[in-house]
Amino acid sequence: MEKIISSRHFELDDVARAYVLDELTKLESEYQKLTSVRVVLDMQKSRYLTEVVLRGKNVEIEAKGEAKELRAAIDEVLAKTHAQLRKYLDRVHDHNKLPVSAVELNRKATAERA
């Protein structure tokens, strides 16, 4: 997955960059078909604005967050992104399909032999 992290109006330190990359890895482990993510961290006056654009197979998610502290802004936007991704995966996943139990498999096998 391509990961682009950029900052506007301030220098992003290595600790914050590593934190964002760690959180993005958690998202990637949940849905393996993600192709790219772009994280933009912006400072305006005394607040941080964050934006995430997540793209994958049949999915594009955008989320924005805002807080007075950088880590809080990152947490907010990643929580929104995770919620949107979870909602998408729940919608796509077929909840009505139930696994065939061992009893049904045995019943089918005995019926075929007879």
N, C-alpha and C positions, 0 to 999 in steps of 0.2 A: 504494500500500500504506500502510495506517495503521501508524505506528510510535509506540509508547508506551514511554518510558524513564522509570523512576521509581527513587527511592532511599529507603531507610529508615535512620534513625538516623545519617545523615551527609548533607552537602551534596555533590552531584555537580557537579564543575567542568565548564567548557565543553570542555576538552581531552578528558576521558573521554567526554563525551556525543558529541563529534564522532567519536571513535574507534569507539564503538559504532555510530553511524549509518553510518560508512564500511564497517564489517564487514557490517552488515545489507544494504547496497546490493549487496555481492558475492553474498549469498544470493539476493537478489531477481533479480539478473541470471541466476542459474542456473535459476530456476523462476519464470516470469512470472505464474503463476496464484495467487500468494500474496496474501491479502487483508489480514491484520493480523499484527503481531508485538508482543508485550509483553515488555519486559525489566525485571526487578526486581533491583536491586542492594541488598543488605542487609549491614550491618556488625554483627557480634555479637562482643563482646569484642575479640580481636585478629585476627579473620579476616573475610573477605568471602564472602558467599554470593550466588550469582547464579542467576537462574531465567529461562528463555526459554520462552514459549508462542507457537508459530508456527502460524497457521491459513491455509488456502488451499482451493482446490477439491479436495475429496475427501482432504484431508490435515490432520492436526493433530499437531504435534510438541511435546513437552515435554522440556526438559533442565535439569539442575541442575549447578552447579559450585561449588567451594569452594577458596579459596587464601588465603594470608596477604597477598598484594598484590592490589590491585584489577585491574590489567591482566592478571595471570595468571589470575584468576578469570573475567574476561571471555573471555580466549582459550580457557580450558578449556570453558566452556559453549557458546561458538560453534563450537568444534571438534566437540563432541558433536552439536550441532544440524545442522551441515553433514554429518556422517557419517549421521545419521538421514535427512536429506533425500536424500542420494546413494543410500542403500539403498532408499528409497521409489521414487525415479526409476528405478533399475535394475530394480526389481521390476515396475514398471508398463510400462517400455519393452519392446517386442517384439524380443528378440535373434535370433529365428529367421527373421525376415523379411529376406531378402537383396535388394539392388537387382538389377534386371535389367540384365545387361551389354549393351553395344552389339552384341556378336555375336548374342545372342539376339534383340534387336530387329530386326537385319538379317535374320535367318533367318525371323522371323515375317512381315516385310514381303515377302520374296521368295515365301514360301509363299502369302500372300494374293493376290499378283498372278498366280500360276500357275493 
